[in-house]
Amino acid sequence: MSIAFVLDSGSDYLGQEDVIETSCPVHVVPLNVDFKNEGTYLDGITITHEEFYDKMRSAKELPKTSQPAPQKFYDTFHKLINEGYTIIYLGMASGLSGTYQSANVAKEMLTDEEQSKLYVVDTGTVSAGVIYLLEYADDLVKQGLSAEEVHSQVEERKKSVAGIILLETLENITKGGRISTLQGKVGNFLSIKPLLKVKDGAVETLENFRGKKKGIRKLSEMVQEWKDNHEELFIVHSYPSRQVVFDTFKEQFSLDSFKKIRCIKLGSVIGTYGGEKLIGFIKF
């Protein structure tokens, strides 16, 4: 039995500096990114992460992202099943996007026999969180587990996955309607940097800091605690490069003791609301 993974571009699998190696093939269904008066792009395919941030920086209005049509998922599922694969779809959190629902509609479009070869997972996370679950699932496949067994274990493992992120600015979440314009203006004036937790498809504010240094210090303390019991670190960011990310952390401590570091740059899906210079990590 051959297994293939399908992701959506909310995973930020596409366009990374680091090559993400898996033993199983990985296919990505892109979301749509619409810039007013400039056209619509396919996330990670017809617009790179760098191009996205360049355009967003100069745009008067935030771009809008939208889920792929069910037909896009159907075409991918149908093709892979016809090629002899059993599919595991790791979807971005249904609480943050309707993308997972589109994939489920596509599943209903398949025949009963085809549906038996498709397993769908609402990961409850995005970006580096999905990448972590992808690599975890791929390791299970390499151990000889069946698609059904991998699906079951991923469903269990996803319950422990959470993203901890520090925002640089409130401008994007203000433009996106997540907080009021007044709150955004006051927060930016006071240089408020929110530390957020993303888990089970919900976003929670852990703490607010006056100034980036205080926020980075707190984030670094959390990574230090993580380092005491873990050899792997999954970083998520919207900085220009991974080196800038490492330099930011090195102001507080060295990352050298981690056996494995995966550095995932945000694409348009989360970048639209998180903005530039966001930094954080994934707990699992």
Protein Blocks (a to p, Z undefined) as FASTA:
>chain_A
ZZdddddfklomgopabdcddfbdcdddddddddehibpcdehklpcfklmmmmmmmpmb
dcddddddfklmmmmmmmmmmnopacddddddfklocklmmmmmmmmmpcfklmmmcccd
dehpahjlmmmmmmmmmmmmmnopafklmmmmmmmmmmmgccddddfbfklmmmnopacf
klmmmmmmnopacddddeehiacdfbdcedjklmmmmmmmmmmmmmmmpcbdcddddbfb
fklmmmmmmmmoccklpmbdcdddddfklmmmnoghiacdddZZ
